[in-house]
Amino acid sequence: MYIKHWGLEHRPFDKQDDPRFYYPSETHQAALLKLRYAIENRQGGGLLVGMSGLGKTRLVGGLFQSLTDVCQPQVHLRFPQLGPESLMAYLAAELSGERHGHVSLEGSLQLIEKVLADNVRQGRHALIVIDDAHVLCGTETMETVRLLWNYEPAWTVLLAGQLALLPALERMPEMEERLSVKCLLRRFTADETAAYVSHRLRVAGAADADAVFQPPALQAVHERTDGVPRKINRLADMALLIGFAEELPNIDADRIQAIADELELQVPATGRRAA
């Protein structure tokens, strides 16, 4: 709706998985480097944690794209709320590419072992990423996940989830010791927020990405979202829509504050960081 008004080719703050929109912040690049190190050196496991909205799933997508063909097959489990038998059946099917309806736990294990053995003989290394792994804390399925490392070094298992994963793993030292790398994503600084907004506008086709939001507006975006990418996307997208409706040449700080009030994006004072 507002694309033509701002001289864009795409919506810059949409939820698309287009890798071009990935912003290489310091925290994301450091995590990507460590995770790649674990995988390419065929280490058993890795951990990626951060609060909701920091881009963990998008980072995992970028990780998959950055790996060589040697790192195959790759499985990204996005909905881990499965029982142990269902989890192993899912992994067996994804790794082998075979679907057989109901398969017993023993049958799934046998198929996984066969696939991994063949994979190793071909010089390849499998990768399993379990997203939203924090939902498994305290469940029987988490114990099954721990047992997945019995197949090390035939594959690397990465856990990605929210901060609740950290205390849960502290209570499972036998699982934590399998994690060769641990990555904690942080929120953007004020400078990173401004660079993130400009980057996405530029990728979306803006001729002058720095002219769409006034500098004080970008500072307001950071303060009202506390540097959380998902919140930045929501606020900036709405600002472009309102700016189009009001035929504004650019977005100022007052407009950001008014829109943030409507979206109820206020961050408690104790949760804000200095710019």
Secondary structure, 3 states (H helix, E strand, C coil): CCCCCCCCCCCCCCCCCCHHHCCCCHHHHHHHHHHHHHHHCCCCEEEEECCCCCCHHHHHHHHHHHCCCCCCCEEEECCCCCCHHHHHHHHHHHHHCCCCCCCCHHHHHHHHHHHHHHHHHCCCCEEEEECCHHHHCCCHHHHHHHHHHHHCCCEEEEEEECCCHHHHHHCCHHHHCCEEEEEECCCCCHHHHHHHHHHHHHHCCCCCHHHCECHHHHHHHHHHHCCCHHHHHHHHHHHHHHHHHCCCCCECHHHHHHHHHHHCCCCCHHHCCCC
